[in-house]
Amino acid sequence: MLMQQIREIARDRGLKPGKKSKADLIHLIQEAEGNTPCFATATVLECGQEGCLWREDCLAVQRKAHAA
């Protein structure tokens, strides 16, 4: 997902995106929604949240991390 889209989601939830990184902004949104701020953490390997808005980006970050 593009940063512009993520910033829009944050604003829609009453958050101020500022100049946060992608991961930090997604964590902020997750917390505001009452969810665990788990984007791009090791928990993706055990994640059962198939409908998560961030899932594809999260998995991509983890694949890059494990390829390095």
DSSP file (Angstrom, degrees, kcal/mol; ACC not computed):
  #  RESIDUE AA STRUCTURE BP1 BP2  ACC     N-H-->O    O-->H-N    N-H-->O    O-->H-N    TCO  KAPPA ALPHA  PHI   PSI    X-CA   Y-CA   Z-CA
    1    1 A M              0   0    0      0, 0.0     2,-0.1     0, 0.0    53,-0.0   0.000 360.0 360.0 360.0 141.4    0.0    0.0    0.0
    2    2 A L     >  -     0   0    0      1,-0.1     4,-2.1     4,-0.0     3,-0.4  -0.419 360.0-120.2 -76.1 149.9    1.3    3.5   -0.8
    3    3 A M  H  > S+     0   0    0      1,-0.2     4,-3.0     2,-0.2     5,-0.2   0.861 113.4  59.3 -57.4 -37.7    2.2    5.9    1.9
    4    4 A Q  H  > S+     0   0    0      1,-0.2     4,-2.0     2,-0.2    -1,-0.2   0.911 107.2  46.6 -58.8 -42.3   -0.4    8.4    0.6
    5    5 A Q  H  > S+     0   0    0     -3,-0.4     4,-2.2     2,-0.2    -1,-0.2   0.899 112.0  50.2 -65.8 -41.1   -3.1    5.7    1.2
    6    6 A I  H  X S+     0   0    0     -4,-2.1     4,-2.4     1,-0.2    -2,-0.2   0.906 109.5  51.1 -65.5 -41.5   -1.8    4.9    4.6
    7    7 A R  H  X S+     0   0    0     -4,-3.0     4,-2.7     1,-0.2    -1,-0.2   0.898 109.0  51.6 -61.9 -39.9   -1.8    8.6    5.6
    8    8 A E  H  X S+     0   0    0     -4,-2.0     4,-2.6    -5,-0.2    -2,-0.2   0.912 109.0  50.0 -62.8 -42.5   -5.4    8.9    4.4
    9    9 A I  H  X S+     0   0    0     -4,-2.2     4,-1.1     2,-0.2    -2,-0.2   0.918 110.7  50.5 -61.3 -43.2   -6.4    6.0    6.5
   10   10 A A  H ><>S+     0   0    0     -4,-2.4     5,-2.7     1,-0.2     3,-0.7   0.940 111.2  47.3 -60.6 -47.6   -4.7    7.6    9.5
   11   11 A R  H ><5S+     0   0    0     -4,-2.7     3,-2.0     1,-0.3    -1,-0.2   0.894 106.6  57.9 -61.9 -39.5   -6.5   10.9    8.9
   12   12 A D  H 3<5S+     0   0    0     -4,-2.6    -1,-0.3     1,-0.3    -2,-0.2   0.778 107.1  49.5 -60.0 -26.0   -9.8    9.1    8.5
   13   13 A R  T <<5S-     0   0    0     -4,-1.1    -1,-0.3    -3,-0.7    -2,-0.2   0.274 124.9-103.6 -97.5  10.3   -9.2    7.7   12.0
   14   14 A G  T < 5S+     0   0    0     -3,-2.0     2,-0.2     1,-0.3    -3,-0.2   0.678  77.8 134.8  80.2  18.0   -8.4   11.1   13.5
   15   15 A L      < -     0   0    0     -5,-2.7    -1,-0.3    -6,-0.2    -2,-0.1  -0.664  55.5-130.7-100.1 155.3   -4.7   10.5   13.6
   16   16 A K        -     0   0    0     -2,-0.2    -9,-0.0     1,-0.1    -5,-0.0  -0.904  17.2-167.0-105.4 107.0   -1.9   12.9   12.5
   17   17 A P    >   +     0   0    0      0, 0.0     3,-1.8     0, 0.0    -1,-0.1   0.819  20.9 166.7 -67.2 -31.7    0.5   11.0   10.3
   18   18 A G  T 3   -     0   0    0      1,-0.2     7,-0.0   -11,-0.1   -11,-0.0  -0.237  68.2 -39.8  53.5-137.7    3.2   13.6   10.3
   19   19 A K  T 3  S+     0   0    0      6,-0.0    -1,-0.2     2,-0.0     6,-0.0  -0.118  89.8 148.0-114.1  34.1    6.5   12.2    8.9
   20   20 A K    <   -     0   0    0     -3,-1.8     2,-0.0     1,-0.1    -2,-0.0  -0.288  51.9-105.1 -67.6 154.0    6.3    8.8   10.5
   21   21 A S     >  -     0   0    0      1,-0.1     4,-2.6     4,-0.0     5,-0.2  -0.275  35.6-102.8 -69.7 165.8    7.8    5.7    8.8
   22   22 A K  H  > S+     0   0    0      1,-0.2     4,-2.5     2,-0.2     5,-0.2   0.939 122.4  45.8 -56.9 -50.0    5.4    3.3    7.1
   23   23 A A  H  > S+     0   0    0      1,-0.2     4,-2.5     2,-0.2    -1,-0.2   0.915 113.4  49.0 -62.7 -44.2    5.7    0.8   10.0
   24   24 A D  H  > S+     0   0    0      1,-0.2     4,-2.1     2,-0.2    -1,-0.2   0.898 112.5  48.2 -64.0 -39.9    5.3    3.4   12.7
   25   25 A L  H  X S+     0   0    0     -4,-2.6     4,-2.2     2,-0.2    -1,-0.2   0.906 111.9  48.5 -68.0 -41.2    2.2    4.8   11.0
   26   26 A I  H  X S+     0   0    0     -4,-2.5     4,-2.9    -5,-0.2    -2,-0.2   0.905 110.3  52.3 -65.3 -40.3    0.6    1.4   10.6
   27   27 A H  H  X S+     0   0    0     -4,-2.5     4,-2.6     2,-0.2    -2,-0.2   0.916 108.6  51.2 -59.2 -42.6    1.4    0.6   14.2
   28   28 A L  H  X S+     0   0    0     -4,-2.1     4,-2.2     2,-0.2    -2,-0.2   0.912 111.9  46.4 -61.6 -43.4   -0.3    3.8   15.2
   29   29 A I  H  X S+     0   0    0     -4,-2.2     4,-1.7     2,-0.2    -2,-0.2   0.921 111.1  52.2 -64.6 -44.7   -3.4    2.9   13.1
   30   30 A Q  H  <>S+     0   0    0     -4,-2.9     5,-3.0     1,-0.2     4,-0.3   0.923 111.2  46.7 -58.9 -44.4   -3.4   -0.6   14.5
   31   31 A E  H ><5S+     0   0    0     -4,-2.6     3,-1.6     1,-0.2    -1,-0.2   0.908 109.1  54.2 -64.4 -41.4   -3.4    0.7   18.1
   32   32 A A  H 3<5S+     0   0    0     -4,-2.2    -1,-0.2     1,-0.3    -2,-0.2   0.806 107.6  51.7 -62.8 -28.9   -6.1    3.3   17.3
   33   33 A E  T 3<5S-     0   0    0     -4,-1.7    -1,-0.3    -3,-0.2    -2,-0.2   0.465 122.6-107.4 -85.5  -2.2   -8.3    0.4   16.1
   34   34 A G  T < 5S+     0   0    0     -3,-1.6     2,-0.2     1,-0.3    -3,-0.2   0.669  79.4 126.8  85.1  17.0   -7.7   -1.5   19.3
   35   35 A N  S   <S-     0   0    0     -5,-3.0    -1,-0.3    -6,-0.2    -2,-0.1  -0.618  70.1 -91.7-103.8 164.7   -5.4   -4.1   17.6
   36   36 A T        -     0   0    0     -2,-0.2     2,-2.2     1,-0.1     3,-0.2  -0.586  37.9-121.5 -71.5 132.5   -1.9   -5.2   18.5
   37   37 A P        +     0   0    0      0, 0.0   -10,-0.1     0, 0.0    -1,-0.1  -0.501  62.4 140.9 -76.3  79.4    0.7   -3.1   16.6
   38   38 A C    >   +     0   0    0     -2,-2.2     3,-1.8   -12,-0.1     6,-0.2   0.421  11.9 138.5-106.8  -0.3    2.2   -6.1   14.9
   39   39 A F  T 3  S-     0   0    0      1,-0.3     3,-0.1    -3,-0.2   -12,-0.1  -0.216  82.5  -2.4 -53.6 130.2    3.0   -4.9   11.4
   40   40 A A  T 3  S+     0   0    0      1,-0.2    -1,-0.3     2,-0.0     2,-0.2   0.782 104.2 124.3  59.5  32.1    6.4   -6.2   10.2
   41   41 A T  S X  S-     0   0    0     -3,-1.8     3,-1.7     1,-0.0    -1,-0.2  -0.652  80.9 -95.3-110.3 174.4    7.2   -8.0   13.4
   42   42 A A  G >  S+     0   0    0      1,-0.3     3,-1.5    -2,-0.2     4,-0.2   0.683 112.3  80.2 -64.2 -16.9    8.0  -11.6   13.9
   43   43 A T  G >  S+     0   0    0      1,-0.3     3,-1.7    -5,-0.2     4,-0.5   0.686  71.4  79.9 -66.7 -15.6    4.4  -12.4   14.7
   44   44 A V  G X  S+     0   0    0     -3,-1.7     3,-0.7     1,-0.3    -1,-0.3   0.818  83.6  63.3 -60.6 -28.6    3.5  -12.4   11.0
   45   45 A L  G <  S+     0   0    0     -3,-1.5    -1,-0.3     1,-0.2    -2,-0.2   0.713 115.0  30.9 -69.0 -18.8    4.9  -15.9   10.8
   46   46 A E  G <  S+     0   0    0     -3,-1.7    -1,-0.2    -4,-0.2    -2,-0.2   0.260  91.7 131.9-117.5   7.9    2.2  -17.1   13.2
   47   47 A C    <   -     0   0    0     -3,-0.7    -3,-0.1    -4,-0.5    -4,-0.0  -0.408  31.3-179.6 -72.9 132.0   -0.5  -14.6   12.1
   48   48 A G        +     0   0    0     -2,-0.2     2,-1.8     1,-0.1     3,-0.2   0.209  47.2 116.1-110.5  13.2   -3.9  -15.9   11.4
   49   49 A Q    >   +     0   0    0      1,-0.2     3,-1.6     2,-0.1     6,-0.1  -0.543  32.1 166.6 -85.6  75.8   -5.4  -12.6   10.4
   50   50 A E  T 3  S+     0   0    0     -2,-1.8    -1,-0.2     1,-0.3     5,-0.0   0.784  73.8  51.4 -62.0 -29.1   -6.2  -13.4    6.8
   51   51 A G  T 3  S+     0   0    0     -3,-0.2    -1,-0.3     4,-0.1     2,-0.1   0.313  77.9 134.2 -93.0   8.9   -8.4  -10.3    6.4
   52   52 A C    X   -     0   0    0     -3,-1.6     3,-1.1     1,-0.1     4,-0.3  -0.359  56.5-138.8 -63.7 133.6   -5.9   -7.8    7.8
   53   53 A L  T 3  S+     0   0    0      1,-0.2     4,-0.2     2,-0.1     3,-0.2   0.769 103.4  43.6 -61.4 -27.4   -5.5   -4.7    5.7
   54   54 A W  T 3> S+     0   0    0      1,-0.1     4,-2.8     2,-0.1    -1,-0.2   0.425  81.6 106.3 -99.4  -1.6   -1.8   -4.7    6.1
   55   55 A R  H <> S+     0   0    0     -3,-1.1     4,-2.9     1,-0.2     5,-0.2   0.869  78.8  46.7 -53.5 -50.6   -1.2   -8.5    5.5
   56   56 A E  H  > S+     0   0    0     -4,-0.3     4,-2.1     1,-0.2    -1,-0.2   0.920 116.5  44.4 -62.3 -44.4    0.4   -8.3    2.0
   57   57 A D  H  > S+     0   0    0     -4,-0.2     4,-2.2     2,-0.2    -1,-0.2   0.897 113.5  52.3 -64.4 -39.7    2.7   -5.5    2.9
   58   58 A C  H  X S+     0   0    0     -4,-2.8     4,-2.1     1,-0.2    -2,-0.2   0.933 110.2  46.6 -62.9 -47.4    3.6   -7.2    6.2
   59   59 A L  H  X S+     0   0    0     -4,-2.9     4,-2.5    -5,-0.2    -1,-0.2   0.883 110.5  54.0 -63.1 -37.9    4.5  -10.5    4.5
   60   60 A A  H  X S+     0   0    0     -4,-2.1     4,-2.1    -5,-0.2    -1,-0.2   0.904 107.7  49.9 -63.6 -41.0    6.5   -8.6    1.9
   61   61 A V  H  X S+     0   0    0     -4,-2.2     4,-2.1     1,-0.2    -1,-0.2   0.915 111.9  48.5 -62.5 -43.2    8.6   -6.9    4.6
   62   62 A Q  H  X S+     0   0    0     -4,-2.1     4,-2.2     2,-0.2    -2,-0.2   0.889 108.7  52.8 -66.9 -39.0    9.2  -10.3    6.3
   63   63 A R  H  X S+     0   0    0     -4,-2.5     4,-1.4     1,-0.2    -1,-0.2   0.917 110.5  48.2 -61.7 -41.9   10.2  -11.9    3.0
   64   64 A K  H  X S+     0   0    0     -4,-2.1     4,-1.2     1,-0.2    -2,-0.2   0.901 110.6  51.9 -63.7 -40.7   12.8   -9.2    2.4
   65   65 A A  H  < S+     0   0    0     -4,-2.1    -1,-0.2     1,-0.2    -2,-0.2   0.882 112.0  45.0 -64.3 -38.7   14.1   -9.5    6.0
   66   66 A H  H  < S+     0   0    0     -4,-2.2    -1,-0.2     1,-0.2    -2,-0.2   0.719 109.2  56.5 -79.8 -20.0   14.6  -13.2    5.6
   67   67 A A  H  <        0   0    0     -4,-1.4    -1,-0.2     1,-0.2    -2,-0.2   0.722 360.0 360.0 -79.9 -21.8   16.2  -12.9    2.2
   68   68 A A     <        0   0    0     -4,-1.2    -1,-0.2    -3,-0.2    -2,-0.2   0.476 360.0 360.0 -78.0 360.0   18.9  -10.5    3.5
